[in-house]
Amino acid sequence: MLAFKAVQGAGWLVFSRLVGRVIDFFTLLVLARILSPADFGLAALATSLVLIVDTVLEVPVTQALVRLPKIDKSHLDTGFTLGLIRGALIAVIVLGAAWPFSVFNHEPLLLPLVAVLCIGPVAKGFVSPAMVTFARQLGFRQTFILELSGKICASAAAVMVVLSGGGYWAIVTNSVIASVAATIASYVLAPYRPALSLGRLRDFASFIGWFNSAQIISAFNWQFDRFFVGSLTDKATLGRYAVANDVAVIPTQSIIGPALQPVMAAFSQINNDPVRVKQAFLKAVRFAMLISVPACIGIALTADLVTDLLLGEKWKDAAPLLSILAISVAPIPYFQTLYSVSLALDKPNVIFKLNLTDLVLRLVLLPSGFYLGSVTGVSFARVLLSFAMFGFYITEVRKLLDLGIAKQLRNLWKVALSALVMACWVYFLRKGLSDRHLNHVLELGFVSVTGAAAYAGTLLLLGMRLVAGRGRLELVDR
């Protein structure tokens, strides 16, 4: 029953993120066909600074509250106060760094862009902490409404700005309005009377300490390549790299990430039963990789069609980057699942250790990749980094859950083999269609449908089944 509730919650979150991505696609289509890669590069550079500060000062109010046996009004007040303090710190740090950041990058336009962008993360600090009630109950319909309202308002505002000649300010508007609208909606969905208190700080302190340490490193990990590429290339190149990366992470951000949010709450409810946690982890990670691996391979093999249809002819140089970066994303859901179980078991130090390892490898591999092959070399370095980190993920799972490496790999071999069959099919199919000059929409549709059929068919032949009904929804491996 717990698994079914988690799947229901995941369904709402996946649906929410998919609808949000449809809205994002619409917004991106409008903006990409009006704005230039240089505009996106400028916005990406400004966003990088804000995201680093936002991530470094992340206060995991929801995660900290979900893991507690009981919560009361004083817990919510403490969470709200921490969010308020966080927002104030973000404003001070970002506004203080905006001018030197613009001088360092020789771009005076970064100053106003960064100043306005910081409104978004500040607004997030005011979200109603009472939203945690729905997460604890594995009910995420309200989260769907929250995210959808923010996306719709942001998209409408961004389109209005770009059509009015606002240029790159449309990208900034989209980011800021999404956070502000979602914050307002949170109080409609989960009414809460704000009160300042740190009376329950002890329940947050140890968790936040390790978590924030991990987040500081994570912030540099996720934004280092943009800073690095942006400092050594022109804004148009950075824009192509940034947009290619944003498209590449769609499978993990739109499907896997939301689907795994209820998993932490589910893990928290069984964290005293090691056997159930092991079984739940294996099922969750197999489900995550089942979706991630074929999606990433599919994007990699059809990157030219994807960029042409979504972004237009002027973005064709982003296609080779997208093809490489999509592969680098495939192992990330393994970390996302490990992340959930680590927090549920109150072991955020595991996340810190992995993020630190990632940073050390990143500082070595990405500059080496740029030296050998410019921005394309950076993309290949990202692939090497991602698969190296996968080795560390399975090692940490062995230590945390006492799950052998061989058992973890056996859990995924059918997914890997099915994805290989799909990749061969798509590759040779596209070679066969290359001389026919099909409409790109038709070609992408045909390749996607038949590739998915090859993948699903191979899984069925290998004995994997989806069992649904009577309160049960489970992936069965026979």
C-alpha positions in Angstrom: 0.0 0.0 0.0 2.9 2.4 0.8 4.4 1.7 -2.6 1.1 2.4 -4.3 0.7 5.7 -2.5 4.3 6.6 -3.4 3.5 5.8 -7.1 0.4 7.9 -6.9 2.3 10.8 -5.5 5.0 10.3 -8.1 2.3 10.3 -10.8 1.2 13.7 -9.7 4.7 15.1 -9.6 5.7 13.6 -13.0 2.5 14.9 -14.5 3.2 18.3 -12.9 6.7 18.4 -14.3 5.6 17.2 -17.8 2.9 19.9 -18.0 5.5 22.4 -16.7 7.9 21.2 -19.4 5.3 21.6 -22.1 4.8 25.2 -20.9 8.6 25.6 -20.8 8.9 24.3 -24.3 6.3 26.7 -25.5 8.2 29.6 -23.8 11.5 28.3 -25.2 10.1 28.1 -28.7 8.9 31.7 -28.6 12.1 33.0 -27.0 14.6 31.0 -29.1 13.0 32.2 -32.3 13.2 35.8 -31.3 16.3 36.0 -29.2 19.8 35.1 -30.2 22.2 32.6 -28.7 24.2 35.6 -27.3 21.0 36.7 -25.4 20.7 33.2 -23.8 24.4 33.2 -23.0 24.2 36.6 -21.2 21.1 35.3 -19.2 22.9 32.0 -18.5 25.9 33.8 -17.0 23.8 36.0 -14.8 21.7 33.0 -13.7 24.8 31.0 -12.8 25.8 33.5 -10.1 22.3 33.6 -8.6 21.9 29.8 -8.7 25.2 29.2 -6.9 24.2 31.5 -4.0 20.7 30.0 -4.0 22.1 26.5 -3.9 24.8 27.2 -1.3 22.2 28.8 1.0 19.6 26.1 0.4 17.6 25.4 3.6 16.0 21.9 3.3 12.9 22.8 5.3 10.7 20.2 3.7 13.2 17.4 3.8 14.1 18.1 7.4 10.4 18.1 8.4 9.4 15.0 6.4 11.9 12.8 8.3 10.5 13.8 11.8 8.0 11.5 13.5 5.7 14.5 14.3 5.6 18.2 13.5 3.7 21.1 15.1 3.2 24.8 14.6 6.6 25.6 16.2 8.3 23.4 13.6 6.6 25.4 10.8 7.5 28.7 12.4 11.2 27.6 12.7 11.1 26.5 9.0 9.6 29.8 8.0 12.1 31.9 10.0 15.0 29.9 8.4 13.6 30.6 5.0 13.3 34.3 5.8 16.9 34.5 7.0 18.0 32.6 3.9 16.2 35.1 1.7 17.9 38.1 3.4 21.3 36.5 3.0 20.8 35.7 -0.6 19.8 39.3 -1.3 22.8 40.7 0.5 25.3 38.4 -1.1 24.0 38.5 -4.6 23.6 42.3 -4.7 27.1 42.7 -3.2 28.6 40.4 -5.8 26.7 41.8 -8.8 29.1 44.6 -9.6 32.4 42.8 -9.2 30.9 39.9 -11.2 30.0 42.2 -14.1 33.4 43.8 -14.0 35.2 40.4 -14.0 33.2 39.3 -17.1 33.5 42.7 -18.8 29.8 42.9 -19.2 28.0 45.9 -17.5 24.6 44.4 -18.4 25.1 41.7 -15.8 24.6 44.1 -12.9 20.9 44.8 -13.4 20.2 41.3 -14.6 21.7 39.7 -11.5 19.9 42.2 -9.2 16.5 41.4 -10.7 17.1 37.6 -10.9 17.8 37.4 -7.1 14.1 38.2 -6.5 13.3 34.6 -7.5 15.3 32.7 -4.8 14.3 35.4 -2.2 10.6 34.8 -2.9 11.1 31.0 -2.5 12.1 31.6 1.1 8.6 32.8 1.9 6.8 29.6 0.6 4.3 28.3 3.2 6.0 25.7 5.3 2.6 24.0 5.8 3.1 22.5 2.3 5.1 19.8 4.1 1.8 18.3 5.3 1.0 17.1 1.8 4.5 15.6 1.3 4.3 13.6 4.6 1.0 12.2 3.4 2.5 11.3 0.0 -0.2 13.5 -1.6 1.3 15.8 -4.3 -1.8 17.1 -6.1 -1.3 20.4 -4.4 2.3 20.5 -5.5 1.0 20.0 -9.1 -1.3 23.1 -8.7 1.6 25.1 -7.1 4.1 24.4 -9.9 1.5 24.8 -12.7 0.3 28.2 -11.4 3.9 29.4 -11.3 4.7 28.1 -14.8 1.6 29.6 -16.4 2.1 33.0 -14.9 5.8 33.0 -15.8 5.3 31.9 -19.4 2.6 34.5 -20.0 4.8 37.3 -18.6 7.9 36.2 -20.5 6.0 36.0 -23.8 4.6 39.4 -23.2 8.0 40.9 -22.5 9.7 39.4 -25.5 6.9 40.4 -27.9 7.1 43.9 -26.5 10.8 44.1 -27.5 12.2 43.4 -24.0 14.9 41.1 -25.4 16.8 39.0 -22.8 14.7 40.5 -20.0 12.0 38.0 -21.0 14.3 35.1 -19.8 14.8 37.0 -16.5 11.0 37.6 -16.2 10.3 33.9 -16.7 12.6 32.9 -13.9 11.4 35.5 -11.3 7.6 35.3 -11.9 7.6 31.5 -11.6 9.0 31.7 -8.0 6.8 34.7 -7.0 3.6 33.2 -8.3 4.3 29.8 -6.7 5.0 31.4 -3.3 1.6 33.2 -3.4 -0.2 30.0 -4.5 1.4 28.1 -1.5 -0.6 30.2 1.0 -3.8 29.5 -0.9 -3.2 25.8 -0.9 -1.6 25.5 2.6 -2.8 28.4 4.8 -0.2 29.4 7.4 0.0 32.4 9.7 3.7 33.4 9.6 5.5 33.8 13.0 9.2 34.2 13.8 10.7 31.5 15.9 13.8 29.4 16.2 12.4 27.3 19.0 12.8 24.0 17.1 16.2 24.8 15.5 17.7 21.7 17.2 15.5 19.5 15.0 17.0 21.1 11.9 20.6 21.8 13.0 22.5 18.6 12.4 20.6 17.8 9.2 21.1 21.3 7.8 24.8 21.2 8.6 25.7 18.3 6.4 23.1 19.2 3.8 24.4 22.7 3.4 27.9 21.5 3.2 26.9 19.2 0.4 24.9 22.0 -1.3 27.8 24.4 -1.3 29.9 21.9 -3.3 26.9 20.9 -5.4 26.4 24.5 -6.4 29.9 24.8 -7.8 29.6 21.4 -9.5 26.5 22.3 -11.4 27.6 25.8 -12.4 31.3 25.4 -12.8 31.2 24.4 -16.5 29.0 27.5 -17.3 31.4 29.8 -15.6 34.4 28.1 -17.1 33.0 28.0 -20.7 31.6 31.6 -20.3 35.0 32.9 -19.2 36.9 31.4 -22.1 34.4 31.7 -25.0 32.0 34.2 -26.4 28.4 34.6 -25.2 26.9 32.8 -28.2 29.0 29.7 -27.6 28.0 29.7 -23.9 24.3 30.2 -25.0 24.5 27.1 -27.2 26.2 25.1 -24.5 23.7 26.2 -21.8 20.6 25.5 -23.9 22.0 22.1 -25.0 22.5 21.2 -21.4 19.0 22.4 -20.4 17.5 20.1 -23.1 19.7 17.2 -22.1 18.6 17.2 -18.5 14.9 17.1 -19.4 14.5 13.4 -18.6 15.9 13.8 -15.1 14.3 17.1 -14.3 10.9 16.4 -15.9 10.3 12.7 -15.1 12.9 11.1 -12.8 13.3 13.9 -10.3 9.6 14.4 -9.6 9.0 10.7 -9.5 11.6 10.3 -6.8 10.3 13.1 -4.5 7.8 10.8 -2.8 10.4 8.1 -2.6 12.2 9.9 0.2 9.0 10.1 2.2 8.4 6.4 1.6 11.9 5.5 2.6 11.4 7.6 5.8 8.4 5.4 6.8 10.4 2.2 6.5 13.9 3.4 7.6 13.8 1.1 10.6 13.6 -2.0 8.4 16.9 -2.5 6.5 15.5 -5.3 4.3 12.6 -3.3 3.1 14.9 -0.3 2.4 17.2 -2.5 0.3 14.3 -3.9 -1.7 12.7 -0.4 -2.1 16.0 1.0 -3.3 16.5 -1.6 -5.9 13.0 -1.2 -7.2 13.2 2.6 -7.2 16.6 2.8 -8.9 15.6 0.3 -11.5 12.5 2.3 -12.3 14.5 5.5 -12.5 17.1 4.0 -14.8 14.5 2.3 -16.9 13.2 5.7 -18.0 16.4 7.7 -17.9 18.7 5.5 -20.0 16.6 5.1 -23.2 15.5 8.8 -23.0 19.0 10.0 -22.8 20.2 7.7 -25.6 17.2 8.7 -27.7 18.0 12.4 -27.4 21.6 11.8 -28.2 20.8 9.9 -31.4 18.2 12.5 -32.6 19.8 15.7 -31.3 19.9 17.3 -34.8 16.1 16.7 -35.2 15.4 17.9 -31.7 17.3 21.2 -32.0 15.9 21.9 -35.4 12.3 21.4 -34.4 12.5 23.0 -31.0 15.0 25.8 -31.5 15.3 26.5 -35.2 18.0 26.7 -37.8 20.2 29.2 -35.9 20.7 26.7 -33.1 22.1 23.9 -35.3 25.5 24.2 -33.8 24.1 23.2 -30.5 23.1 19.7 -31.8 26.5 18.1 -31.5 26.8 19.4 -27.9 23.3 18.1 -27.1 24.2 14.7 -28.5 27.1 14.4 -26.1 25.6 16.0 -23.1 22.5 13.8 -23.2 24.7 10.7 -22.6 26.3 12.4 -19.6 22.9 12.7 -17.9 22.0 8.9 -18.0 23.6 7.9 -14.7 22.3 10.9 -12.7 19.0 9.1 -11.6 21.2 6.6 -9.7 22.5 9.5 -7.6 19.0 11.0 -7.3 17.7 7.7 -5.7 20.8 7.4 -3.5 20.2 11.0 -2.5 16.6 10.2 -1.4 17.6 7.1 0.7 20.5 9.0 2.3 18.3 11.8 3.5 15.6 9.3 4.7 18.2 7.4 6.7 19.6 10.7 8.1 22.9 10.3 6.3 23.4 13.6 4.4 27.2 13.1 4.9 27.0 10.5 2.0 25.8 13.3 -0.3 28.6 15.6 0.9 31.2 12.9 0.2 29.9 12.3 -3.3 29.6 16.0 -4.2 33.2 16.5 -3.0 34.4 13.7 -5.2 32.5 15.1 -8.1 34.1 18.5 -7.6 37.7 17.1 -7.5 37.1 15.2 -10.7 35.4 18.1 -12.3 38.2 20.5 -11.6 40.6 18.1 -13.4 38.5 16.7 -16.3 36.6 19.8 -17.6 39.7 22.1 -18.0 41.5 19.1 -19.7 38.5 18.6 -22.0 38.5 22.3 -23.0 42.3 22.2 -23.6 41.9 19.2 -25.9 38.7 20.2 -27.7 37.2 23.5 -26.6 33.5 23.3 -25.7 33.1 19.9 -27.4 35.9 18.6 -25.3 34.1 19.9 -22.1 31.1 18.0 -23.2 33.0 14.7 -23.6 34.7 15.4 -20.3 31.2 15.6 -18.7 30.5 12.1 -20.1 33.7 10.7 -18.6 32.9 12.4 -15.3 29.4 11.1 -15.2 30.4 7.5 -15.6 33.3 7.8 -13.2 30.8 9.1 -10.6 28.5 6.1 -11.3 31.2 3.9 -9.9 31.3 5.9 -6.8 27.5 5.8 -6.5 27.3 2.0 -6.5 30.2 1.9 -4.0 28.4 4.2 -1.6 25.2 2.2 -1.9 27.2 -0.9 -0.9 28.4 0.8 2.2 25.1 2.5 3.1 22.7 -0.4 2.5 25.0 -3.4 2.4 24.1 -4.1 -1.2 26.8 -5.7 -3.2 28.1 -4.1 -6.4 27.3 -7.3 -8.3 23.7 -7.3 -7.1 23.3 -3.7 -8.0 24.5 -4.3 -11.5 22.4 -7.4 -11.9 19.4 -5.2 -11.0 20.1 -3.1 -14.2 21.5 -5.5 -16.8 18.2 -6.0 -18.6 17.7 -2.2 -18.8 21.2 -1.8 -20.3 20.7 -4.6 -22.8 17.3 -3.3 -23.9 18.8 0.2 -24.3 21.6 -1.2 -26.4 19.1 -2.9 -28.7 17.1 0.3 -29.0 20.3 2.3 -29.8 21.3 -0.1 -32.5 17.8 0.1 -34.0 17.7 3.9 -34.0 21.2 4.3 -35.3 20.7 2.0 -38.3 17.2 3.2 -39.0 18.4 6.8 -39.2 21.2 5.7 -41.6 18.6 4.0 -43.8 16.4 7.1 -43.8 19.2 9.6 -44.4 18.7 9.5 -48.2 14.9 9.9 -48.1 14.9 13.5 -46.8 11.8 13.0 -44.7 10.1 15.8 -42.9 11.8 16.2 -39.5 8.6 15.9 -37.6 7.7 12.6 -39.3 11.2 11.3 -39.0 11.5 12.1 -35.3 8.0 10.6 -34.6 8.8 7.4 -36.6 12.2 6.9 -35.0 10.9 7.6 -31.5 7.9 5.3 -31.7 9.8 2.4 -33.2 12.8 2.9 -30.9 10.5 2.8 -27.9 8.9 -0.3 -29.3 12.3 -2.0 -29.6 13.2 -1.1 -26.1 9.9 -2.2 -24.5 9.8 -5.4 -26.6 13.3 -6.4 -25.5 12.3 -5.8 -21.9 9.2 -8.0 -22.3 11.3 -10.8 -23.9 13.7 -10.6 -21.0 10.8 -11.1 -18.5 10.1 -7.6 -17.2 6.4 -6.8 -16.6 4.4 -3.9 -15.2 1.8 -5.2 -12.8 -1.1 -2.8 -12.0 -4.4 -3.1 -10.2 -5.9 -3.7 -6.8 -3.8 -1.0 -5.1 -0.6 -2.4 -6.7 1.7 -0.8 -9.3 5.0 -2.6 -9.6 7.7 -3.4 -12.0 8.2 -7.2 -11.9 11.4 -8.9 -13.1 10.7 -12.6 -13.8 
